């Protein structure tokens, strides 16, 4: 079980950005792309050489998928299961700093329930809700509903209720892929330029904290 510490109070910029795009996405027609095909396409687009490379797309084994499924009462939807199968072990910079990949996805439901109890919220997760994402211990996203591509909801500390941000998991994934690719396309070149400067001329430093307690200067 992983333990989460709160990084901030209240809502987040990410939640606001998600809410703007929330339910305006039109439904796919009968002849549209299947949810699993869309997941495969979105995952492949992450290997742009900046967000990650093809080698950085780390899928999960059947045993690891089974462990994730058994960790929460809600079943795995087909689209989310496809995502885990293809890239559930990580994807370079994609969603770096959040708990969304294995093994950190194990225990997310317990951590989400604990956050709600701690804040004495009237809102409670249903047995059919599956928590798929937690950010810094104060915000989590979860899937709600039946079918292969259920709705994506979010809760952030400081709010008494969760809100639906996307009508499908694949919409949630598509928005995050787009936002993350755009962000890393700006950050990585900036970081590389800063790294080339003498230490007394650098304006910005990027530090990564590792599980063993070490800290390195890297994105």
N, C-alpha and C positions, 0 to 999 in steps of 0.2 A: 504493500500500500504506500502510495506517495503522499507526502504531506504538502499542503499548499499554504503559502503566506500571502496575505493581502498586500498589494502594492499601492493601492490608492482607494479613495472613497468615491462613490457616485458613479455616473455613467461614463461612457468612453466615446471618443471620436469614431471608433469603428462601429459602435452600435448606431450612432447617428447616420453614418454613411449607409449602413445596411437598411435602416428604416426608410431612407429616401427611395430606395429601389424596391421596397418591400413587395407589394402584391400587384404591381403594375405589369409584370411579365405576362404576356399573353399565353394561353394554353397551347401546347403543341397539337397539331392536327393528327389525324389517324395515320397519315403518311409521313409524319415527322420522324425525327431521329429518336431512336429508343434511348431510354435513360442510361443503359449500360454503354451503348455506343458513344453517347455524349461524354460520359465519364472517361472513357478511353481516350477520346480526342482531347479533352481538357488536360488530363494527366500528361499526355504526350507533349502538349504545348508548353509545359513547365520546363522541358529540357531545351531551353533557349540559349544555353551557354552562360547565362548570368544568374537566373534564379536557381538553376541546377543544370546538370548534364544528364545524358541518358544513363550513365553509370550511377548517378545519384538517386535514381528512382528505385526505392527499395520496397519490394512487395513482401507479403506475408505468406507463411506456409498454412496449410489446412489446419494444423494443430494450433497455430497462433490465432487464426480466425475463430476457431472453436473456443479458445480461451476468452476471447473478446465477447463472443456471443453469450457465453455462460456467465460473464461478469455482471450482466444486467438482465432484468426480467423481460424486457422488450425484445422482440426478434430483430434480426438484421434485415433491413430492406435490401432489395437486390442492388440498387444503385450504390448504397453505402458499402455493401459487401464487396462490390466491384472495386470501389475506391481503395478499400483496405487490401484487397488482393493485389492490386497493382502498385500501391505506394503507401501502404499502411505502416511501413517501417521508417518513412521519412523521404523528403524530397529536397535536399539541399537547404536553401534559404526559405523555402515556402513555409509560411506560418511558423517561422522560427521564433522561439520565445513563448509559444503557447503549447498547451498539452492537448495534442490531437493525434499523435502517432504512438504506436506500440513501442515500449511497454507502458508509457505514461498514460495512455487512454484507459488502462486498467485502474479501476477505483474511482472513475470520474463521477459515477452516479452517487457513490457514497459521499464524495467531496461536495457535490452539488446539494445533496440533502442536508449536509452539515452546515453549509453556508446559509441555507434557508432557515434552519433551526436557530442558528446563531443570531440572525437578524429578526427572528420572530415574525417571519412573513406569513400572511394568511394564505399565500400561494403554495401549493404542494405539487410535486411531480406525480404524474399518474404511473401506474405500473406499465403502461404501454409506451411511455416516453423513454427515449434512449439518448443519454448525454454523450455528445461526440466531441466536445471542445470546451476547454476551460482556459481562461486568460488571467494569469497572475492572481488567481484565487478570488476575484471579485466578479467575474462575468463568466457565464457558460451558455453554450448553445446546445439545443437538443432537437431530436426528431420526434414528431407527433403525427400519429395517423397510421392507417393501414396502407398496404400496397407497396409496389416496388420503389416508389420515389416520394416519400412522405414530406409533409411540411417541415420547415426549419423555423424554430422559435429561439428566442434569446431572453436571458434574465441578467440584469446587472444590478449590483448592490446599490441601494438607494431608491430602487423602484419596488413597489409592492406587488406588481404583477409581471408576468412574462408577456412578451408580445411576439406575434408572428412576423417574421422578417422576410421570408420567402415561401412561396407556395409549393416549392419542391426542393429537395436536397440538392439536385443538380443546379438549380438557380443559385443556391448558397455557394456551391463549389465554383460555379462560373464567375460569380462576383469576386470571390476571394482570389481566384487565379488571376483575374484581370487586375485587381488592385495590387496584388503582390508582385506581379511581373512589372507593372509600371513603377512601383516603388523601388524594386531592386535595380531596375534599369537606370534609375537616377543615383541610387546609393553606391553601387559597386564602382562605377567610374570615379565618383568623388572620393571614395575610400582609397582607390588605387593612386590617385593623384596625391592625396595627403600622405600616403605611405612613402612616396618617393622624396618627400621634403626632409631636410635636416630636422631633428627633433625640436630645435629652438624656433623653427618656422612653422611647425604644424599648428593648425588652429583647432583641429578636431581629432579626438582619439576614440576608437571603437574597442570596447572590452567585452570579451566573452567569458562568462563564469561557468566552469565545468563542474560536474558532479563531485569530483575529488577535491574541490575547493580551490583549484588553481585558476588563475586568470591570465588570459592571453590577449594580445592586441590583434584582434581579427574580427571580421563581421560574423 
